[in-house]
Each structure stands twice: as structure tokens, then as C-alpha cells.
Amino acid sequence: MLTEQEFQQNADAALGSLFSRLAEASGDYDFDVDMNGGALSVEFEEPRERFVVSPNSPVRQIWVSAHVQSFKFDWLPARSVFALSSSGQTLEELMVDAIRKRVPGFKLD
């Protein structure tokens, strides 16, 4: 298991990278992205909806709330990514899929 410091470094890097890529893409698509207090949020206007991505240090996971569902991502050291242990889907892949349900054709460059 990761130490708290290792988790925080990996989580900060993963969320920072995801935020940067989503912020760049949001100019071309109809959503807003924000990073506040270590949590990332993606907001849609009509109909209103918000996805939240936040680190949960005590359990060393990143939690995502999207489309009235909750997802818990573990650090996979062999791949150096946060992914769902059940499917292997990465944090970035899930977020792209979740946004694509609201914004058809969405992709990250």
C-alpha cells in the first residue's frame, strides 16, 4: 500500500494532469471545469449536473461521483495510474466516457 505522501503525490499529479487537459478541452465543448481544495469538478448547464473527482487519503483512493454513481480508483503501480480494480478502466478513461454521455463526440487531445 502507498504511504500517505506517495498517495498524495500521485493523486495531485493525476488530478492536476486531468484538470489541465479538461480545462483546455472545455473551450471547445459545453462544460466548465474547476479545481478547488484538491477536488476537481466538471459542471454542465442544461440540464445542471456536476461530476466531482476527489482524493480520499485515508483509503488511498480517488473517488468520482458522476451520473448519480460513485467510482473508487486505486493506484496501480504496474501501470502508474489510478484505475478501477474491477475493470482496469483508468480515471481519465472514465471521465472521458462520463463527459461523452453529456457531450457526444467529446475527446481529449
All heavy atoms as an XYZ file, in Angstrom:
861
protein
N       0.839     -1.183      0.000
C       0.000      0.000      0.000
C       0.883      1.246      0.000
O       1.953      1.271      0.595
C      -0.911     -0.004      1.223
C      -1.808      1.228      1.298
S      -2.857      1.239      2.746
C      -4.425      1.122      1.957
N       0.395      2.268     -0.671
C       1.124      3.534     -0.729
C       1.161      4.209      0.635
O       0.206      4.096      1.404
C       0.403      4.503     -1.676
C       0.299      4.182     -3.149
C      -0.621      5.186     -3.821
C       1.666      4.225     -3.786
N       2.235      4.928      0.890
C       2.237      5.793      2.069
C       1.322      6.975      1.765
O       0.971      7.232      0.597
C       3.648      6.320      2.383
O       4.049      7.205      1.326
C       4.644      5.178      2.550
N       0.958      7.717      2.773
C       0.096      8.877      2.543
C       0.783      9.898      1.642
O       0.153     10.486      0.758
C      -0.317      9.538      3.855
C      -1.305     10.651      3.619
C      -2.055     11.078      4.855
O      -2.034     10.356      5.857
O      -2.669     12.151      4.790
N       2.078     10.083      1.837
C       2.824     11.029      0.998
C       2.862     10.561     -0.458
O       2.651     11.363     -1.372
C       4.245     11.215      1.533
C       5.039     12.231      0.742
C       6.441     12.436      1.296
O       6.871     11.743      2.207
N       7.154     13.395      0.729
N       3.117      9.282     -0.684
C       3.129      8.747     -2.049
C       1.752      8.890     -2.697
O       1.638      9.278     -3.858
C       3.539      7.273     -2.050
C       4.986      7.031     -1.702
C       5.276      5.552     -1.453
O       4.384      4.806     -1.003
O       6.428      5.153     -1.719
N       0.706      8.564     -1.920
C      -0.641      8.713     -2.446
C      -0.900     10.165     -2.839
O      -1.410     10.438     -3.931
C      -1.697      8.261     -1.424
C      -3.080      8.668     -1.834
C      -3.749      7.975     -2.835
C      -3.698      9.774     -1.269
C      -5.015      8.376     -3.250
C      -4.955     10.175     -1.672
C      -5.615      9.482     -2.663
N      -0.551     11.085     -1.950
C      -0.824     12.499     -2.214
C      -0.077     12.976     -3.458
O      -0.649     13.699     -4.281
C      -0.444     13.350     -0.999
C      -1.137     14.681     -0.964
C      -2.652     14.548     -0.931
O      -3.227     13.869     -0.098
N      -3.329     15.184     -1.874
N       1.164     12.569     -3.619
C       1.931     12.954     -4.803
C       1.290     12.403     -6.073
O       1.135     13.118     -7.063
C       3.380     12.457     -4.696
C       4.206     13.201     -3.683
C       5.584     12.570     -3.475
O       5.811     11.391     -3.781
N       6.500     13.351     -2.933
N       0.920     11.129     -6.051
C       0.301     10.511     -7.228
C      -1.072     11.102     -7.518
O      -1.420     11.347     -8.678
C       0.205      8.995     -7.050
C       1.556      8.312     -7.078
O       2.471      8.769     -7.742
N       1.684      7.228     -6.347
N      -1.862     11.330     -6.469
C      -3.195     11.911     -6.648
C      -3.094     13.338     -7.181
O      -3.825     13.719     -8.093
C      -3.975     11.877     -5.340
N      -2.189     14.133     -6.610
C      -2.011     15.514     -7.082
C      -1.608     15.541     -8.554
O      -2.117     16.349     -9.334
C      -0.957     16.254     -6.248
C      -1.430     16.601     -4.844
O      -2.648     16.461     -4.553
O      -0.572     16.991     -4.023
N      -0.693     14.658     -8.927
C      -0.240     14.603    -10.324
C      -1.386     14.176    -11.249
O      -1.596     14.773    -12.312
C       0.950     13.651    -10.463
N      -2.139     13.152    -10.838
C      -3.233     12.656    -11.675
C      -4.328     13.713    -11.831
O      -4.799     13.968    -12.943
C      -3.813     11.374    -11.080
N      -4.726     14.335    -10.724
C      -5.782     15.345    -10.795
C      -5.301     16.602    -11.510
O      -6.051     17.218    -12.266
C      -6.300     15.690     -9.400
C      -7.091     14.572     -8.716
C      -7.494     14.980     -7.315
C      -8.301     14.195     -9.521
N      -4.050     16.984    -11.296
C      -3.504     18.150    -11.990
C      -3.466     17.952    -13.491
O      -3.843     18.844    -14.261
N      -3.036     16.778    -13.915
C      -2.984     16.474    -15.342
C      -4.388     16.436    -15.938
O      -4.642     17.003    -17.008
C      -2.290     15.127    -15.551
O      -2.373     14.723    -16.892
N      -5.313     15.775    -15.240
C      -6.689     15.695    -15.721
C      -7.311     17.085    -15.794
O      -7.954     17.426    -16.784
C      -7.510     14.775    -14.807
C      -8.941     14.497    -15.230
C      -8.998     13.836    -16.610
C      -9.620     13.612    -14.184
N      -7.093     17.894    -14.777
C      -7.625     19.262    -14.782
C      -7.098     20.050    -15.976
O      -7.867     20.695    -16.697
C      -7.283     19.996    -13.484
C      -7.640     21.447    -13.526
C      -8.966     21.854    -13.422
C      -6.659     22.410    -13.697
C      -9.304     23.198    -13.482
C      -6.985     23.751    -13.751
C      -8.311     24.153    -13.643
N      -5.793     19.995    -16.201
C      -5.194     20.749    -17.314
C      -5.788     20.329    -18.650
O      -6.146     21.178    -19.481
C      -3.683     20.536    -17.350
O      -3.077     21.090    -16.215
N      -5.920     19.030    -18.849
C      -6.442     18.533    -20.128
C      -7.916     18.874    -20.297
O      -8.356     19.260    -21.380
C      -6.204     17.031    -20.235
C      -4.680     16.751    -20.255
C      -4.337     15.346    -20.556
N      -4.622     15.098    -21.965
C      -4.882     13.900    -22.457
N      -4.877     12.846    -21.673
N      -5.129     13.744    -23.735
N      -8.699     18.751    -19.220
C     -10.118     19.084    -19.310
C     -10.326     20.589    -19.465
O     -11.211     21.019    -20.210
C     -10.875     18.582    -18.077
C     -11.033     17.075    -17.959
C     -11.696     16.712    -16.632
C     -11.837     16.506    -19.127
N      -9.522     21.390    -18.782
C      -9.642     22.849    -18.903
C      -9.361     23.289    -20.331
O     -10.066     24.144    -20.878
C      -8.690     23.540    -17.926
N      -8.361     22.685    -20.955
C      -8.045     23.012    -22.344
C      -9.194     22.603    -23.266
O      -9.601     23.340    -24.156
C      -6.753     22.310    -22.761
C      -6.277     22.703    -24.131
C      -4.942     22.074    -24.482
O      -4.086     21.941    -23.586
O      -4.762     21.727    -25.664
N      -9.762     21.419    -23.027
C     -10.849     20.918    -23.873
C     -12.157     21.670    -23.653
O     -12.977     21.770    -24.563
C     -11.062     19.428    -23.614
N     -12.369     22.199    -22.459
C     -13.647     22.839    -22.145
C     -13.929     24.048    -23.026
O     -15.084     24.413    -23.217
C     -13.713     23.234    -20.668
O     -12.840     24.307    -20.384
N     -12.902     24.652    -23.589
C     -13.094     25.773    -24.507
C     -13.791     25.361    -25.792
O     -14.462     26.170    -26.430
N     -13.674     24.087    -26.149
C     -14.280     23.578    -27.378
C     -15.597     22.841    -27.131
O     -16.288     22.478    -28.078
C     -13.315     22.618    -28.080
C     -12.034     23.309    -28.520
O     -12.092     24.502    -28.865
O     -10.982     22.650    -28.502
N     -15.912     22.595    -25.866
C     -17.109     21.828    -25.521
C     -17.911     22.591    -24.476
O     -17.430     23.531    -23.865
C     -16.723     20.435    -24.993
C     -15.995     19.599    -26.016
C     -14.609     19.532    -26.033
C     -16.698     18.881    -26.973
C     -13.931     18.759    -26.980
C     -16.034     18.108    -27.921
C     -14.650     18.053    -27.911
O     -13.992     17.292    -28.842
N     -19.132     22.135    -24.233
C     -20.060     22.862    -23.380
C     -20.033     22.367    -21.930
O     -20.975     21.718    -21.471
C     -21.476     22.746    -23.964
C     -22.431     23.726    -23.335
O     -21.971     24.718    -22.742
O     -23.652     23.486    -23.424
N     -18.928     22.646    -21.216
C     -18.841     22.351    -19.790
C     -17.757     23.231    -19.176
O     -16.920     23.788    -19.870
C     -18.570     20.868    -19.511
C     -17.228     20.364    -19.978
C     -16.097     20.464    -19.183
C     -17.100     19.754    -21.219
C     -14.866     19.984    -19.612
C     -15.880     19.261    -21.659
C     -14.755     19.379    -20.851
N     -17.816     23.360    -17.857
C     -16.813     24.110    -17.109
C     -16.084     23.150    -16.191
O     -16.664     22.189    -15.685
C     -17.469     25.207    -16.262
C     -18.097     26.292    -17.105
O     -17.464     26.720    -18.092
O     -19.227     26.703    -16.782
N     -14.822     23.426    -15.959
C     -14.016     22.594    -15.066
C     -13.353     23.510    -14.041
O     -12.980     24.638    -14.356
C     -12.985     21.753    -15.866
C     -11.985     22.623    -16.593
C     -12.277     20.762    -14.980
N     -13.261     23.019    -12.804
C     -12.697     23.818    -11.722
C     -11.913     22.891    -10.791
O     -12.231     21.709    -10.665
C     -13.827     24.503    -10.949
C     -13.311     25.482     -9.909
O     -12.307     26.166    -10.174
O     -13.915     25.550     -8.825
N     -10.898     23.458    -10.163
C     -10.112     22.722     -9.165
C     -10.142     23.567     -7.906
O      -9.743     24.738     -7.937
C      -8.682     22.524     -9.661
C      -7.862     21.654     -8.770
S      -8.238     19.926     -9.024
C      -6.623     19.283     -9.210
N     -10.649     22.995     -6.805
C     -10.781     23.759     -5.577
C     -10.560     22.832     -4.388
O     -11.247     21.815     -4.264
C     -12.180     24.394     -5.508
C     -12.302     25.395     -4.397
O     -11.386     25.593     -3.612
N     -13.447     26.026     -4.323
N      -9.607     23.184     -3.545
C      -9.339     22.383     -2.354
C      -8.909     20.964     -2.648
O      -9.194     20.053     -1.875
N      -8.248     20.748     -3.767
C      -7.778     19.424     -4.133
C      -8.798     18.572     -4.867
O      -8.495     17.465     -5.279
N     -10.020     19.085     -5.020
C     -11.064     18.349     -5.736
C     -11.314     18.993     -7.087
O     -11.300     20.217     -7.214
C     -12.351     18.321     -4.924
N     -11.558     18.170     -8.071
C     -11.835     18.633     -9.426
C     -13.335     18.501     -9.668
O     -13.935     17.504     -9.257
C     -11.052     17.756    -10.395
C     -11.150     18.067    -11.880
C      -9.833     17.705    -12.549
C     -12.258     17.300    -12.537
N     -13.933     19.499    -10.301
C     -15.349     19.375    -10.654
C     -15.546     19.748    -12.114
O     -14.859     20.608    -12.652
C     -16.230     20.248     -9.757
O     -15.945     21.607     -9.939
N     -16.492     19.055    -12.727
C     -16.898     19.311    -14.108
C     -18.389     19.623    -14.037
O     -19.164     18.832    -13.501
C     -16.645     18.095    -15.012
C     -17.123     18.365    -16.430
C     -15.167     17.706    -15.008
N     -18.763     20.808    -14.558
C     -20.152     21.237    -14.453
C     -20.769     21.478    -15.827
O     -20.121     22.012    -16.719
C     -20.250     22.514    -13.636
C     -19.821     22.315    -12.206
C     -20.067     23.517    -11.328
O     -21.147     24.135    -11.459
O     -19.175     23.838    -10.535
N     -22.028     21.066    -15.922
C     -22.821     21.239    -17.139
C     -24.014     22.123    -16.792
O     -24.565     22.023    -15.703
C     -23.311     19.889    -17.657
C     -22.198     18.920    -17.938
C     -21.764     18.044    -16.952
C     -21.580     18.898    -19.170
C     -20.731     17.155    -17.202
C     -20.549     18.009    -19.435
C     -20.123     17.144    -18.448
N     -24.430     22.955    -17.753
C     -25.527     23.893    -17.518
C     -26.903     23.263    -17.693
O     -27.702     23.260    -16.777
C     -25.395     25.107    -18.446
C     -24.253     26.034    -18.062
C     -24.432     26.671    -16.693
O     -25.572     27.048    -16.332
O     -23.435     26.771    -15.965
N     -27.217     22.809    -18.862
C     -28.574     22.335    -19.158
C     -28.582     20.898    -19.643
O     -28.049     20.635    -20.720
C     -29.230     23.234    -20.214
C     -29.523     24.630    -19.729
C     -30.502     24.680    -18.561
O     -31.429     23.844    -18.511
O     -30.328     25.531    -17.687
N     -29.159     20.003    -18.901
C     -29.614     20.169    -17.525
C     -28.414     20.224    -16.587
O     -27.352     19.667    -16.889
C     -30.472     18.941    -17.259
C     -29.938     17.893    -18.190
C     -29.426     18.654    -19.397
N     -28.597     20.883    -15.444
C     -27.490     21.049    -14.499
C     -27.025     19.703    -13.970
O     -27.835     18.864    -13.589
C     -27.914     21.934    -13.329
C     -28.016     23.368    -13.772
C     -27.863     24.419    -12.738
N     -26.729     24.506    -11.866
C     -25.522     24.936    -12.192
N     -25.233     25.248    -13.432
N     -24.589     25.061    -11.290
N     -25.722     19.534    -13.990
C     -25.116     18.314    -13.455
C     -23.671     18.618    -13.120
O     -23.034     19.443    -13.772
C     -25.200     17.171    -14.486
C     -24.752     15.842    -13.949
C     -24.981     14.701    -14.931
O     -25.175     14.943    -16.136
O     -24.956     13.550    -14.479
N     -23.163     17.957    -12.096
C     -21.775     18.153    -11.688
C     -21.139     16.797    -11.421
O     -21.715     15.953    -10.760
C     -21.698     18.998    -10.425
C     -20.256     19.152     -9.914
C     -20.193     19.845     -8.596
N     -20.618     21.216     -8.778
C     -20.817     22.062     -7.783
N     -20.661     21.669     -6.540
N     -21.188     23.300     -8.024
N     -19.926     16.623    -11.949
C     -19.108     15.454    -11.635
C     -18.033     15.943    -10.670
O     -17.458     17.015    -10.876
C     -18.406     14.895    -12.866
C     -19.328     14.497    -13.996
C     -18.820     14.382    -15.280
C     -20.667     14.227    -13.800
C     -19.628     14.004    -16.334
C     -21.487     13.856    -14.856
C     -20.967     13.746    -16.127
N     -17.736     15.156     -9.653
C     -16.715     15.531     -8.674
C     -15.677     14.416     -8.589
O     -16.025     13.241     -8.491
C     -17.337     15.784     -7.280
C     -16.255     16.123     -6.265
C     -18.372     16.901     -7.352
N     -14.415     14.827     -8.630
C     -13.286     13.905     -8.525
C     -12.450     14.361     -7.334
O     -11.957     15.495     -7.337
C     -12.411     13.929     -9.804
C     -11.276     12.928     -9.698
C     -13.260     13.693    -11.046
N     -12.320     13.505     -6.319
C     -11.596     13.945     -5.123
C     -10.761     12.805     -4.535
O     -11.175     11.643     -4.561
C     -12.570     14.478     -4.071
O     -13.523     13.507     -3.739
N      -9.603     13.175     -3.996
C      -8.769     12.167     -3.338
C      -9.351     11.830     -1.965
O      -9.908     12.697     -1.294
C      -7.415     12.866     -3.208
C      -7.709     14.318     -3.248
C      -8.965     14.487     -4.037
N      -9.224     10.579     -1.574
C      -9.636     10.140     -0.249
C      -8.405      9.503      0.394
O      -8.155      8.301      0.239
C     -10.799      9.155     -0.349
C     -11.370      8.822      1.002
O     -10.639      8.703      1.991
N     -12.674      8.655      1.059
N      -7.630     10.323      1.087
C      -6.345      9.889      1.647
C      -6.426      8.708      2.604
O      -5.584      7.810      2.526
C      -5.638     11.057      2.334
O      -5.269     12.015      1.384
N      -7.400      8.654      3.527
C      -7.402      7.534      4.473
C      -7.448      6.158      3.809
O      -6.857      5.207      4.320
C      -8.660      7.779      5.320
C      -8.879      9.254      5.245
C      -8.446      9.634      3.843
N      -8.124      6.042      2.673
C      -8.207      4.748      1.991
C      -7.336      4.687      0.741
O      -7.366      3.707      0.002
C      -9.665      4.376      1.648
C     -10.465      4.119      2.910
C     -10.325      5.427      0.790
N      -6.592      5.772      0.482
C      -5.648      5.850     -0.653
C      -6.350      5.598     -1.996
O      -5.879      4.842     -2.834
C      -4.488      4.875     -0.503
C      -3.766      4.874      0.830
C      -2.976      6.141      1.081
N      -2.029      6.001      2.153
C      -2.276      6.263      3.437
N      -3.468      6.684      3.803
N      -1.342      6.129      4.354
N      -7.492      6.248     -2.177
C      -8.246      6.122     -3.413
C      -8.646      7.500     -3.928
O      -8.693      8.467     -3.160
C      -9.540      5.319     -3.188
C      -9.319      3.873     -2.864
C     -10.635      3.157     -2.599
O     -11.558      3.712     -2.010
N     -10.715      1.908     -3.041
N      -8.947      7.555     -5.207
C      -9.596      8.734     -5.787
C     -11.039      8.327     -6.029
O     -11.309      7.282     -6.624
C      -8.912      9.181     -7.089
C      -7.536      9.747     -6.777
C      -9.774     10.214     -7.816
C      -6.750     10.218     -7.982
N     -11.953      9.160     -5.541
C     -13.377      8.886     -5.685
C     -13.975      9.821     -6.714
O     -13.657     11.006     -6.760
C     -14.090      9.059     -4.351
C     -13.768      7.981     -3.348
C     -12.849      6.975     -3.469
C     -14.352      7.819     -2.056
N     -12.834      6.197     -2.342
C     -13.750      6.694     -1.455
C     -15.320      8.509     -1.362
C     -14.103      6.251     -0.189
C     -15.669      8.070     -0.094
C     -15.062      6.948      0.476
N     -14.860      9.267     -7.525
C     -15.548     10.043     -8.561
C     -17.047      9.864     -8.377
O     -17.526      8.743     -8.199
C     -15.143      9.559     -9.982
C     -15.963     10.278    -11.052
C     -13.658      9.758    -10.220
N     -17.748     10.970     -8.444
C     -19.200     10.954     -8.463
C     -19.620     11.521     -9.815
O     -19.302     12.662    -10.134
C     -19.750     11.821     -7.332
O     -21.148     11.927     -7.443
N     -20.306     10.699    -10.611
C     -20.742     11.119    -11.945
C     -21.976     10.321    -12.343
O     -22.026      9.108    -12.127
C     -19.629     10.904    -12.972
N     -22.948     11.013    -12.919
C     -24.187     10.361    -13.375
C     -24.854      9.563    -12.243
O     -25.271      8.424    -12.432
C     -23.934      9.449    -14.576
C     -23.411     10.157    -15.780
N     -24.106     11.149    -16.427
C     -22.238     10.021    -16.440
C     -23.387     11.585    -17.441
N     -22.253     10.914    -17.479
N     -24.904     10.153    -11.054
C     -25.541      9.552     -9.878
C     -24.923      8.187     -9.543
O     -25.593      7.282     -9.071
C     -27.077      9.442    -10.058
C     -27.761      9.186     -8.729
C     -27.661     10.679    -10.701
N     -23.651      8.040     -9.807
C     -22.905      6.835     -9.468
C     -21.622      7.234     -8.778
O     -21.138      8.358     -8.939
C     -22.557      6.022    -10.713
C     -23.735      5.341    -11.360
C     -23.264      4.480    -12.514
O     -22.893      4.991    -13.564
N     -23.272      3.175    -12.311
N     -21.057      6.296     -8.052
C     -19.797      6.514     -7.361
C     -18.779      5.493     -7.846
O     -19.110      4.313     -8.019
C     -20.018      6.360     -5.858
O     -18.811      6.498     -5.172
N     -17.555      5.960     -8.059
C     -16.476      5.105     -8.542
C     -15.267      5.310     -7.642
O     -14.959      6.440     -7.266
C     -16.097      5.461     -9.981
C     -17.251      5.395    -10.938
C     -18.026      6.515    -11.180
C     -17.568      4.205    -11.583
C     -19.098      6.471    -12.055
C     -18.636      4.154    -12.468
C     -19.409      5.284    -12.705
N     -14.561      4.227     -7.327
C     -13.394      4.299     -6.442
C     -12.182      3.740     -7.179
O     -12.168      2.573     -7.568
C     -13.665      3.532     -5.158
C     -14.815      4.158     -4.384
C     -15.174      3.379     -3.158
C     -16.353      4.079     -2.477
N     -16.782      3.356     -1.289
N     -11.193      4.605     -7.339
C      -9.994      4.272     -8.111
C      -8.816      3.995     -7.193
O      -8.520      4.777     -6.297
C      -9.635      5.427     -9.055
C     -10.616      5.590    -10.173
C     -11.801      6.278     -9.976
C     -10.372      5.038    -11.414
C     -12.724      6.414    -10.989
C     -11.289      5.163    -12.443
C     -12.474      5.857    -12.221
N      -8.136      2.884     -7.454
C      -6.932      2.506     -6.721
C      -5.709      2.798     -7.574
O      -5.778      2.785     -8.810
C      -6.958      1.007     -6.400
C      -8.076      0.649     -5.446
O      -8.121      1.228     -4.344
O      -8.900     -0.219     -5.806
N      -4.587      3.021     -6.917
C      -3.314      3.214     -7.614
C      -2.809      1.854     -8.079
O      -2.714      0.903     -7.299
C      -2.298      3.872     -6.694
C      -0.957      4.061     -7.334
C       0.193      3.387     -7.056
C      -0.638      4.994     -8.375
N       1.210      3.839     -7.851
C       0.728      4.826     -8.676
C      -1.367      5.941     -9.082
C       1.382      5.572     -9.641
C      -0.716      6.688    -10.048
C       0.640      6.502    -10.321
N      -2.521      1.748     -9.372
C      -1.941      0.522     -9.928
C      -0.479      0.814    -10.263
O      -0.182      1.423    -11.294
C      -2.699      0.086    -11.186
C      -4.180     -0.240    -11.016
C      -4.772     -0.704    -12.338
C      -4.395     -1.273     -9.941
N       0.437      0.403     -9.398
C       1.849      0.748     -9.613
C       2.425      0.207    -10.913
O       3.270      0.845    -11.535
C       2.567      0.165     -8.401
C       1.603     -0.720     -7.719
C       0.232     -0.378     -8.197
N       1.964     -0.953    -11.367
C       2.495     -1.538    -12.604
C       2.189     -0.657    -13.811
O       2.943     -0.648    -14.786
C       1.925     -2.940    -12.821
N       1.081      0.091    -13.743
C       0.683      0.970    -14.854
C       0.883      2.447    -14.530
O       0.691      3.302    -15.394
C      -0.780      0.716    -15.220
C      -1.012     -0.680    -15.769
C      -2.476     -0.992    -16.014
N      -3.140     -0.025    -16.866
C      -4.468      0.095    -16.958
N      -5.256     -0.695    -16.259
N      -5.005      0.994    -17.747
N       1.203      2.752    -13.277
C       1.366      4.138    -12.808
C       0.133      4.996    -13.090
O       0.240      6.124    -13.566
C       2.611      4.784    -13.423
O       3.764      4.119    -12.992
N      -1.043      4.428    -12.787
C      -2.308      5.142    -12.982
C      -3.285      4.761    -11.869
O      -3.139      3.722    -11.225
C      -2.982      4.815    -14.338
C      -2.156      5.275    -15.513
C      -3.308      3.339    -14.440
N      -4.282      5.623    -11.696
C      -5.415      5.275    -10.860
C      -6.435      4.607    -11.773
O      -6.773      5.139    -12.833
C      -6.021      6.524    -10.206
C      -5.216      7.007     -9.031
C      -4.259      7.985     -9.200
C      -5.416      6.464     -7.771
C      -3.507      8.430     -8.122
C      -4.661      6.898     -6.685
C      -3.707      7.879     -6.859
N      -6.908      3.435    -11.360
C      -7.837      2.669    -12.192
C      -8.830      1.923    -11.307
O      -8.591      1.704    -10.116
C      -7.076      1.688    -13.077
N      -9.953      1.554    -11.912
C     -10.931      0.721    -11.220
C     -10.376     -0.692    -11.115
O      -9.977     -1.276    -12.132
C     -12.252      0.698    -11.994
C     -13.000      2.023    -12.098
C     -14.181      1.891    -13.055
C     -13.464      2.483    -10.726
N     -10.336     -1.233     -9.928
C      -9.777     -2.578     -9.772
C     -10.635     -3.628    -10.466
O     -10.127     -4.650    -10.915
C      -9.596     -2.920     -8.292
O     -10.815     -2.810     -7.602
N     -11.927     -3.372    -10.608
C     -12.824     -4.348    -11.224
C     -12.641     -4.465    -12.742
O     -12.756     -5.550    -13.303
C     -14.277     -3.993    -10.929
O     -14.575     -2.698    -11.423
N     -12.337     -3.341    -13.398
C     -12.271     -3.362    -14.863
C     -10.934     -2.914    -15.443
O     -10.668     -3.147    -16.615
C     -13.361     -2.453    -15.438
O     -13.074     -1.102    -15.109
N     -10.137     -2.221    -14.649
C      -8.880     -1.676    -15.160
C      -9.054     -0.335    -15.853
O      -8.081      0.264    -16.309
N     -10.299      0.152    -15.953
C     -10.543      1.451    -16.592
C      -9.862      2.548    -15.777
O     -10.001      2.605    -14.562
C     -12.048      1.725    -16.680
C     -12.374      3.002    -17.412
C     -13.879      3.243    -17.514
O     -14.643      2.903    -16.614
N     -14.294      3.823    -18.621
N      -9.111      3.402    -16.463
C      -8.384      4.458    -15.769
C      -9.311      5.623    -15.432
O     -10.401      5.768    -15.994
C      -7.212      4.994    -16.617
O      -7.741      5.680    -17.758
C      -6.261      3.877    -17.034
N      -8.826      6.468    -14.545
C      -9.553      7.671    -14.153
C      -9.853      8.525    -15.376
O     -10.983      8.972    -15.579
C      -8.720      8.459    -13.135
C      -9.243      9.811    -12.696
C     -10.600      9.682    -12.010
C      -8.235     10.487    -11.773
N      -8.866      8.742    -16.209
C      -9.063      9.557    -17.410
C     -10.085      8.915    -18.352
O     -10.954      9.602    -18.883
C      -7.738      9.781    -18.133
C      -7.877     10.693    -19.334
C      -6.548     10.994    -20.005
O      -5.686     11.618    -19.351
O      -6.389     10.609    -21.177
N      -9.993      7.616    -18.554
C     -10.943      6.932    -19.440
C     -12.374      7.072    -18.928
O     -13.294      7.335    -19.702
C     -10.577      5.446    -19.565
C      -9.308      5.203    -20.354
C      -8.786      3.778    -20.232
O      -9.235      3.009    -19.346
O      -7.900      3.410    -21.040
N     -12.566      6.908    -17.619
C     -13.910      7.036    -17.074
C     -14.437      8.456    -17.242
O     -15.591      8.651    -17.614
C     -13.955      6.662    -15.589
C     -15.356      6.812    -15.017
C     -15.872      5.512    -14.466
C     -15.420      7.922    -14.013
N     -13.589      9.451    -16.989
C     -14.040     10.837    -17.118
C     -14.392     11.169    -18.565
O     -15.381     11.847    -18.831
C     -12.990     11.794    -16.567
C     -12.843     11.733    -15.056
S     -14.388     12.044    -14.163
C     -14.695     13.751    -14.617
N     -13.609     10.697    -19.503
C     -13.921     10.924    -20.921
C     -15.260     10.272    -21.255
O     -16.122     10.890    -21.888
C     -12.789     10.407    -21.840
C     -13.240     10.369    -23.290
C     -11.551     11.281    -21.686
N     -15.468      9.038    -20.811
C     -16.736      8.353    -21.069
C     -17.909      9.082    -20.426
O     -18.972      9.218    -21.028
C     -16.692      6.907    -20.566
C     -15.814      6.005    -21.414
O     -15.402      6.411    -22.523
O     -15.522      4.880    -20.952
N     -17.729      9.549    -19.189
C     -18.800     10.256    -18.483
C     -19.158     11.563    -19.191
O     -20.340     11.884    -19.368
C     -18.390     10.526    -17.036
N     -18.154     12.311    -19.607
C     -18.407     13.579    -20.306
C     -19.036     13.302    -21.665
O     -19.942     14.016    -22.098
C     -17.116     14.406    -20.428
C     -16.679     14.867    -19.031
C     -17.317     15.605    -21.365
C     -15.293     15.475    -18.978
N     -18.595     12.258    -22.328
C     -19.121     11.915    -23.650
C     -20.631     11.627    -23.588
O     -21.344     11.861    -24.557
C     -18.371     10.718    -24.214
C     -18.586     10.531    -25.713
C     -17.707      9.435    -26.286
N     -16.337      9.906    -26.355
C     -15.274      9.153    -26.072
N     -15.410      7.911    -25.700
N     -14.062      9.666    -26.156
N     -21.124     11.134    -22.456
C     -22.570     10.906    -22.311
C     -23.337     12.223    -22.345
O     -24.495     12.253    -22.730
C     -22.864     10.162    -21.008
C     -22.445      8.714    -21.062
C     -22.729      8.007    -19.754
C     -22.240      6.565    -19.839
N     -22.395      5.876    -18.567
N     -22.695     13.307    -21.934
C     -23.317     14.627    -21.958
C     -22.959     15.409    -23.218
O     -23.713     16.254    -23.669
C     -22.863     15.439    -20.729
C     -23.430     14.991    -19.419
C     -24.939     15.235    -19.333
N     -25.347     16.568    -19.697
C     -25.627     17.536    -18.854
N     -25.577     17.299    -17.560
N     -26.002     18.720    -19.272
N     -21.769     15.164    -23.727
C     -21.242     15.904    -24.874
C     -20.790     14.888    -25.928
O     -19.629     14.478    -25.941
C     -20.054     16.812    -24.468
C     -19.562     17.633    -25.637
C     -20.403     17.699    -23.282
N     -21.721     14.444    -26.781
C     -21.348     13.456    -27.805
C     -20.148     13.924    -28.632
O     -20.038     15.094    -28.976
C     -22.609     13.348    -28.664
C     -23.722     13.766    -27.750
C     -23.126     14.831    -26.867
N     -19.247     13.002    -28.888
C     -18.059     13.323    -29.673
C     -16.909     13.888    -28.861
O     -15.841     14.163    -29.406
N     -17.100     14.032    -27.540
C     -16.032     14.581    -26.697
C     -14.821     13.682    -26.731
O     -14.929     12.456    -26.695
C     -16.495     14.735    -25.248
C     -15.394     15.140    -24.323
C     -14.923     16.438    -24.333
C     -14.794     14.222    -23.473
C     -13.884     16.821    -23.490
C     -13.769     14.583    -22.631
C     -13.308     15.886    -22.643
N     -13.644     14.300    -26.804
C     -12.381     13.568    -26.690
C     -11.326     14.511    -26.164
O     -11.428     15.732    -26.277
C     -11.958     12.970    -28.024
C     -11.658     13.997    -29.088
C     -11.230     13.328    -30.388
C     -10.915     14.434    -31.388
N     -10.187     13.964    -32.519
N     -10.316     13.921    -25.548
C      -9.150     14.682    -25.073
C      -8.051     14.532    -26.111
O      -7.806     13.427    -26.585
C      -8.657     14.169    -23.733
C      -9.487     14.524    -22.516
C      -8.889     13.889    -21.269
C      -9.589     16.023    -22.339
N      -7.410     15.632    -26.451
C      -6.290     15.574    -27.409
C      -5.016     15.212    -26.707
O      -4.806     15.422    -25.582
C      -6.148     16.908    -28.130
C      -7.358     17.173    -29.025
O      -7.911     16.207    -29.591
O      -7.742     18.335    -29.132
